[in-house]
Amino acid sequence: MDKKQHPVLILLAFLAIYIIWGTTYVAILFGLEGFPPFLLSGMRFSIAGILLLGWCLLKKQKFPTHKDLKITIISGIVMLVGGSGLVAWAEQYIASGHAAIITATEPFMFLLLDKKRRSFYFSQKGIIAGLILGFIGIIIFFAFARNADQKEITIHLKVAGMLVLFTSALLWVIGSLYSKRKREVPVSNTITTAIQLIAAGIFSLLLSFSTGEGNSFSFNEVSLKAWGGLFYLTLLGSVVAYLAFTWLLTVRPAAQVSTHTYVNPVIAILTGWWIANEHIVLIQVLALGIILAGVLLTNKSTEHKI
């Protein structure tokens, strides 16, 4: 699609990845109250993928070639298991809003890893200024995070959680860039997303089985709240928002699409405070404002030049 012909769709897609994904951090917390992390991710991805695949079969949509299928499966596993499933694991030890803040390092990784557009990124002062401004907001936020994060977890587990989240952000970027590789035969965004979700779901379920998550798990003990978290993650997080994300990657620069990682923390912090009773101090509110300003500057610098 020509991005200039679909401004409303682009706006709606950005709203989806900004707002829906921002609230999934709290939804993950709810899901973790009944499901272990990899099982939660595996069910989320598998159900969403099957729903989308069923729709594609009804519409008799074309499937990718063998080579394109390989790209789709690998990118789906790396992006979703590495970039999203690991977030669920880390949120056992880190507040949901703080997890979202760490993933806001993704735009900097895009700048370093997106070779095709690297020269453009580093030639635009507005883009660099926006990303730096957002990073300053992240630093301020974490400087005062210890006053707000009241999870009673040992420092070793918190550090492990942060390292896993940085790894998760890196894997999301690698998977996103790999998914943009040239395809032999064009296929619909829906079928691509469905295959990615199913591949990630199967891989997550294998991880759940291999790590022994099922040894102490029972469906009979899952609360309604946890089921609600899974429902939200599946339909809104993995179907609506992920479809919007994969489509945006085809019509907008990767670094601009990745700005959702700046807005998501704002939404995650506010919903965590409002719904999950997570604490936030006043200086962190200021930091979130700085982060949002960085997003606006980055988008303004790219929207008329690409």
Buried (B, 14 or more C-beta within 10 A) or exposed (E): EEBEEBEEBBEEBBBBBBBBBBBBBBBBBBBBEBBBBBBBBBBBBBBBBBBBBEBBEEEEBEBBEEEBBEBBBBBBBBBBBBBBBBBBBBBBBBBBBBBBBBBBBBBBBBBEBBEEBBEBBEEBEBBBBBBBBBBBBBEBBBEBBEEBBEBEBEEEBBEBBBEBBBBBBBBBBBBBBBBBEEBEEEBBBBBBBBBBBBBBBBBBBEBBEEBEBEEEBEEEEBEEEBBBBBBBBBBBBBBBBBBBBBBBBBBBBBBBBBBBBBBBBBBBBBBBBEBBEBEBBEBBBBBBEBBBBBBBBBBEBBBEEE
